[in-house]
Amino acid sequence: MENIEKAPNVPPFVRYCAMLVPTVFDDSLSYYEALCALSNWVQNNLVDVVNNNAEVTEEYIQLTKDLQSYVEHYFENLDVQEEINNKLDEMVANGTFQAILDTYVTGQIQ
């Protein structure tokens, strides 16, 4: 993931189509008119989609790097004994530990 570079935004698509006198004299489109229609469609539809996907890809790469960093550094400052002590103190305070102990002791006696 480190070697992926930021995807650049696509610059505005420049088209050099000028509406001229038709080059064909029936209802069909000439090659030039078809090219103008295609470039117009690309300008209106495709460029925005490509730019949006580039932004989403950039955000995905950043979130992946953040997750990787979190996972790599999670256990560096983790004190397991302190976490166990905190959990036992919490269980004693809310009565869960006593309930587990009572169940275990009465199960042994019977």
PyMOL CGO cylinders between C-alpha atoms (Angstrom):
from pymol import cmd
from pymol.cgo import CYLINDER

trace = [
    CYLINDER, 0.00, 0.00, 0.00, 2.95, 2.29, 0.47, 0.3, 1, 1, 1, 1, 1, 1,
    CYLINDER, 2.95, 2.29, 0.47, 3.80, 2.42, -3.24, 0.3, 1, 1, 1, 1, 1, 1,
    CYLINDER, 3.80, 2.42, -3.24, 0.36, 3.62, -4.40, 0.3, 1, 1, 1, 1, 1, 1,
    CYLINDER, 0.36, 3.62, -4.40, 0.45, 7.25, -5.39, 0.3, 1, 1, 1, 1, 1, 1,
    CYLINDER, 0.45, 7.25, -5.39, -2.37, 9.74, -5.21, 0.3, 1, 1, 1, 1, 1, 1,
    CYLINDER, -2.37, 9.74, -5.21, -4.62, 9.46, -8.23, 0.3, 1, 1, 1, 1, 1, 1,
    CYLINDER, -4.62, 9.46, -8.23, -4.63, 12.80, -10.06, 0.3, 1, 1, 1, 1, 1, 1,
    CYLINDER, -4.63, 12.80, -10.06, -7.89, 14.40, -11.06, 0.3, 1, 1, 1, 1, 1, 1,
    CYLINDER, -7.89, 14.40, -11.06, -8.69, 14.29, -14.73, 0.3, 1, 1, 1, 1, 1, 1,
    CYLINDER, -8.69, 14.29, -14.73, -8.41, 17.77, -16.23, 0.3, 1, 1, 1, 1, 1, 1,
    CYLINDER, -8.41, 17.77, -16.23, -11.38, 19.15, -18.11, 0.3, 1, 1, 1, 1, 1, 1,
    CYLINDER, -11.38, 19.15, -18.11, -11.84, 17.33, -21.38, 0.3, 1, 1, 1, 1, 1, 1,
    CYLINDER, -11.84, 17.33, -21.38, -11.27, 19.80, -24.18, 0.3, 1, 1, 1, 1, 1, 1,
    CYLINDER, -11.27, 19.80, -24.18, -13.10, 19.14, -27.38, 0.3, 1, 1, 1, 1, 1, 1,
    CYLINDER, -13.10, 19.14, -27.38, -12.60, 20.93, -30.61, 0.3, 1, 1, 1, 1, 1, 1,
    CYLINDER, -12.60, 20.93, -30.61, -15.92, 20.18, -32.22, 0.3, 1, 1, 1, 1, 1, 1,
    CYLINDER, -15.92, 20.18, -32.22, -17.66, 23.00, -33.96, 0.3, 1, 1, 1, 1, 1, 1,
    CYLINDER, -17.66, 23.00, -33.96, -21.15, 22.67, -35.29, 0.3, 1, 1, 1, 1, 1, 1,
    CYLINDER, -21.15, 22.67, -35.29, -20.82, 23.06, -39.02, 0.3, 1, 1, 1, 1, 1, 1,
    CYLINDER, -20.82, 23.06, -39.02, -22.97, 22.55, -42.02, 0.3, 1, 1, 1, 1, 1, 1,
    CYLINDER, -22.97, 22.55, -42.02, -23.93, 18.85, -42.09, 0.3, 1, 1, 1, 1, 1, 1,
    CYLINDER, -23.93, 18.85, -42.09, -21.59, 16.74, -44.17, 0.3, 1, 1, 1, 1, 1, 1,
    CYLINDER, -21.59, 16.74, -44.17, -24.26, 14.18, -44.96, 0.3, 1, 1, 1, 1, 1, 1,
    CYLINDER, -24.26, 14.18, -44.96, -27.67, 14.85, -46.43, 0.3, 1, 1, 1, 1, 1, 1,
    CYLINDER, -27.67, 14.85, -46.43, -29.80, 12.20, -44.77, 0.3, 1, 1, 1, 1, 1, 1,
    CYLINDER, -29.80, 12.20, -44.77, -30.73, 11.46, -41.13, 0.3, 1, 1, 1, 1, 1, 1,
    CYLINDER, -30.73, 11.46, -41.13, -27.46, 9.65, -40.34, 0.3, 1, 1, 1, 1, 1, 1,
    CYLINDER, -27.46, 9.65, -40.34, -24.60, 11.24, -38.46, 0.3, 1, 1, 1, 1, 1, 1,
    CYLINDER, -24.60, 11.24, -38.46, -21.26, 11.90, -40.07, 0.3, 1, 1, 1, 1, 1, 1,
    CYLINDER, -21.26, 11.90, -40.07, -18.10, 10.71, -38.38, 0.3, 1, 1, 1, 1, 1, 1,
    CYLINDER, -18.10, 10.71, -38.38, -17.45, 14.26, -37.23, 0.3, 1, 1, 1, 1, 1, 1,
    CYLINDER, -17.45, 14.26, -37.23, -20.91, 14.64, -35.70, 0.3, 1, 1, 1, 1, 1, 1,
    CYLINDER, -20.91, 14.64, -35.70, -20.58, 11.25, -34.00, 0.3, 1, 1, 1, 1, 1, 1,
    CYLINDER, -20.58, 11.25, -34.00, -17.23, 12.38, -32.59, 0.3, 1, 1, 1, 1, 1, 1,
    CYLINDER, -17.23, 12.38, -32.59, -18.81, 15.60, -31.30, 0.3, 1, 1, 1, 1, 1, 1,
    CYLINDER, -18.81, 15.60, -31.30, -21.64, 13.65, -29.67, 0.3, 1, 1, 1, 1, 1, 1,
    CYLINDER, -21.64, 13.65, -29.67, -19.17, 11.24, -28.04, 0.3, 1, 1, 1, 1, 1, 1,
    CYLINDER, -19.17, 11.24, -28.04, -16.93, 14.02, -26.73, 0.3, 1, 1, 1, 1, 1, 1,
    CYLINDER, -16.93, 14.02, -26.73, -19.98, 15.83, -25.35, 0.3, 1, 1, 1, 1, 1, 1,
    CYLINDER, -19.98, 15.83, -25.35, -21.08, 12.65, -23.53, 0.3, 1, 1, 1, 1, 1, 1,
    CYLINDER, -21.08, 12.65, -23.53, -17.57, 12.13, -22.13, 0.3, 1, 1, 1, 1, 1, 1,
    CYLINDER, -17.57, 12.13, -22.13, -17.45, 15.72, -20.91, 0.3, 1, 1, 1, 1, 1, 1,
    CYLINDER, -17.45, 15.72, -20.91, -20.87, 15.58, -19.23, 0.3, 1, 1, 1, 1, 1, 1,
    CYLINDER, -20.87, 15.58, -19.23, -20.77, 12.07, -17.75, 0.3, 1, 1, 1, 1, 1, 1,
    CYLINDER, -20.77, 12.07, -17.75, -17.44, 10.32, -17.62, 0.3, 1, 1, 1, 1, 1, 1,
    CYLINDER, -17.44, 10.32, -17.62, -15.07, 13.00, -16.30, 0.3, 1, 1, 1, 1, 1, 1,
    CYLINDER, -15.07, 13.00, -16.30, -17.09, 13.55, -13.11, 0.3, 1, 1, 1, 1, 1, 1,
    CYLINDER, -17.09, 13.55, -13.11, -17.27, 9.81, -12.46, 0.3, 1, 1, 1, 1, 1, 1,
    CYLINDER, -17.27, 9.81, -12.46, -13.51, 9.38, -12.89, 0.3, 1, 1, 1, 1, 1, 1,
    CYLINDER, -13.51, 9.38, -12.89, -12.76, 12.31, -10.58, 0.3, 1, 1, 1, 1, 1, 1,
    CYLINDER, -12.76, 12.31, -10.58, -15.19, 11.00, -7.96, 0.3, 1, 1, 1, 1, 1, 1,
    CYLINDER, -15.19, 11.00, -7.96, -13.61, 7.54, -8.10, 0.3, 1, 1, 1, 1, 1, 1,
    CYLINDER, -13.61, 7.54, -8.10, -10.15, 9.10, -7.69, 0.3, 1, 1, 1, 1, 1, 1,
    CYLINDER, -10.15, 9.10, -7.69, -11.29, 10.90, -4.53, 0.3, 1, 1, 1, 1, 1, 1,
    CYLINDER, -11.29, 10.90, -4.53, -12.85, 7.72, -3.13, 0.3, 1, 1, 1, 1, 1, 1,
    CYLINDER, -12.85, 7.72, -3.13, -9.69, 5.76, -3.92, 0.3, 1, 1, 1, 1, 1, 1,
    CYLINDER, -9.69, 5.76, -3.92, -7.56, 8.38, -2.20, 0.3, 1, 1, 1, 1, 1, 1,
    CYLINDER, -7.56, 8.38, -2.20, -9.78, 8.26, 0.89, 0.3, 1, 1, 1, 1, 1, 1,
    CYLINDER, -9.78, 8.26, 0.89, -9.68, 4.44, 0.90, 0.3, 1, 1, 1, 1, 1, 1,
    CYLINDER, -9.68, 4.44, 0.90, -5.88, 4.44, 0.74, 0.3, 1, 1, 1, 1, 1, 1,
    CYLINDER, -5.88, 4.44, 0.74, -5.68, 6.90, 3.65, 0.3, 1, 1, 1, 1, 1, 1,
    CYLINDER, -5.68, 6.90, 3.65, -8.12, 4.89, 5.78, 0.3, 1, 1, 1, 1, 1, 1,
    CYLINDER, -8.12, 4.89, 5.78, -6.18, 1.70, 5.04, 0.3, 1, 1, 1, 1, 1, 1,
    CYLINDER, -6.18, 1.70, 5.04, -2.94, 3.37, 6.15, 0.3, 1, 1, 1, 1, 1, 1,
    CYLINDER, -2.94, 3.37, 6.15, -4.63, 4.60, 9.34, 0.3, 1, 1, 1, 1, 1, 1,
    CYLINDER, -4.63, 4.60, 9.34, -5.93, 1.10, 10.10, 0.3, 1, 1, 1, 1, 1, 1,
    CYLINDER, -5.93, 1.10, 10.10, -2.51, -0.44, 9.44, 0.3, 1, 1, 1, 1, 1, 1,
    CYLINDER, -2.51, -0.44, 9.44, -0.87, 2.07, 11.77, 0.3, 1, 1, 1, 1, 1, 1,
    CYLINDER, -0.87, 2.07, 11.77, -3.48, 1.42, 14.48, 0.3, 1, 1, 1, 1, 1, 1,
    CYLINDER, -3.48, 1.42, 14.48, -2.98, -2.35, 14.29, 0.3, 1, 1, 1, 1, 1, 1,
    CYLINDER, -2.98, -2.35, 14.29, 0.82, -2.09, 14.28, 0.3, 1, 1, 1, 1, 1, 1,
    CYLINDER, 0.82, -2.09, 14.28, 0.91, 0.20, 17.34, 0.3, 1, 1, 1, 1, 1, 1,
    CYLINDER, 0.91, 0.20, 17.34, -2.00, -1.29, 19.34, 0.3, 1, 1, 1, 1, 1, 1,
    CYLINDER, -2.00, -1.29, 19.34, 0.04, -3.68, 21.46, 0.3, 1, 1, 1, 1, 1, 1,
    CYLINDER, 0.04, -3.68, 21.46, 2.95, -1.32, 22.15, 0.3, 1, 1, 1, 1, 1, 1,
    CYLINDER, 2.95, -1.32, 22.15, 1.26, 0.41, 25.10, 0.3, 1, 1, 1, 1, 1, 1,
    CYLINDER, 1.26, 0.41, 25.10, -1.11, -2.37, 26.11, 0.3, 1, 1, 1, 1, 1, 1,
    CYLINDER, -1.11, -2.37, 26.11, -0.72, -3.48, 29.75, 0.3, 1, 1, 1, 1, 1, 1,
    CYLINDER, -0.72, -3.48, 29.75, -2.60, -6.76, 29.99, 0.3, 1, 1, 1, 1, 1, 1,
    CYLINDER, -2.60, -6.76, 29.99, -2.36, -7.08, 33.78, 0.3, 1, 1, 1, 1, 1, 1,
    CYLINDER, -2.36, -7.08, 33.78, -3.82, -3.60, 34.22, 0.3, 1, 1, 1, 1, 1, 1,
    CYLINDER, -3.82, -3.60, 34.22, -6.69, -4.44, 31.85, 0.3, 1, 1, 1, 1, 1, 1,
    CYLINDER, -6.69, -4.44, 31.85, -7.42, -7.65, 33.80, 0.3, 1, 1, 1, 1, 1, 1,
    CYLINDER, -7.42, -7.65, 33.80, -7.37, -5.77, 37.10, 0.3, 1, 1, 1, 1, 1, 1,
    CYLINDER, -7.37, -5.77, 37.10, -9.72, -3.10, 35.74, 0.3, 1, 1, 1, 1, 1, 1,
    CYLINDER, -9.72, -3.10, 35.74, -12.17, -5.73, 34.47, 0.3, 1, 1, 1, 1, 1, 1,
    CYLINDER, -12.17, -5.73, 34.47, -12.14, -7.61, 37.79, 0.3, 1, 1, 1, 1, 1, 1,
    CYLINDER, -12.14, -7.61, 37.79, -12.71, -4.36, 39.70, 0.3, 1, 1, 1, 1, 1, 1,
    CYLINDER, -12.71, -4.36, 39.70, -15.63, -3.56, 37.41, 0.3, 1, 1, 1, 1, 1, 1,
    CYLINDER, -15.63, -3.56, 37.41, -17.12, -7.05, 37.89, 0.3, 1, 1, 1, 1, 1, 1,
    CYLINDER, -17.12, -7.05, 37.89, -16.81, -6.76, 41.69, 0.3, 1, 1, 1, 1, 1, 1,
    CYLINDER, -16.81, -6.76, 41.69, -18.44, -3.32, 41.64, 0.3, 1, 1, 1, 1, 1, 1,
    CYLINDER, -18.44, -3.32, 41.64, -21.50, -4.40, 39.64, 0.3, 1, 1, 1, 1, 1, 1,
    CYLINDER, -21.50, -4.40, 39.64, -21.90, -7.81, 41.33, 0.3, 1, 1, 1, 1, 1, 1,
    CYLINDER, -21.90, -7.81, 41.33, -21.08, -10.00, 38.35, 0.3, 1, 1, 1, 1, 1, 1,
    CYLINDER, -21.08, -10.00, 38.35, -18.02, -11.51, 40.05, 0.3, 1, 1, 1, 1, 1, 1,
    CYLINDER, -18.02, -11.51, 40.05, -20.03, -12.44, 43.17, 0.3, 1, 1, 1, 1, 1, 1,
    CYLINDER, -20.03, -12.44, 43.17, -22.71, -14.11, 41.02, 0.3, 1, 1, 1, 1, 1, 1,
    CYLINDER, -22.71, -14.11, 41.02, -20.11, -16.18, 39.17, 0.3, 1, 1, 1, 1, 1, 1,
    CYLINDER, -20.11, -16.18, 39.17, -18.39, -17.09, 42.44, 0.3, 1, 1, 1, 1, 1, 1,
    CYLINDER, -18.39, -17.09, 42.44, -21.69, -18.08, 44.10, 0.3, 1, 1, 1, 1, 1, 1,
    CYLINDER, -21.69, -18.08, 44.10, -22.62, -20.29, 41.14, 0.3, 1, 1, 1, 1, 1, 1,
    CYLINDER, -22.62, -20.29, 41.14, -19.24, -21.99, 41.23, 0.3, 1, 1, 1, 1, 1, 1,
    CYLINDER, -19.24, -21.99, 41.23, -19.23, -22.52, 45.01, 0.3, 1, 1, 1, 1, 1, 1,
    CYLINDER, -19.23, -22.52, 45.01, -22.82, -23.80, 45.22, 0.3, 1, 1, 1, 1, 1, 1,
    CYLINDER, -22.82, -23.80, 45.22, -22.16, -26.07, 42.24, 0.3, 1, 1, 1, 1, 1, 1,
    CYLINDER, -22.16, -26.07, 42.24, -19.18, -27.60, 44.06, 0.3, 1, 1, 1, 1, 1, 1,
    CYLINDER, -19.18, -27.60, 44.06, -21.08, -28.08, 47.31, 0.3, 1, 1, 1, 1, 1, 1,
    CYLINDER, -21.08, -28.08, 47.31, -24.03, -29.86, 45.73, 0.3, 1, 1, 1, 1, 1, 1,
]
cmd.load_cgo(trace, "trace")
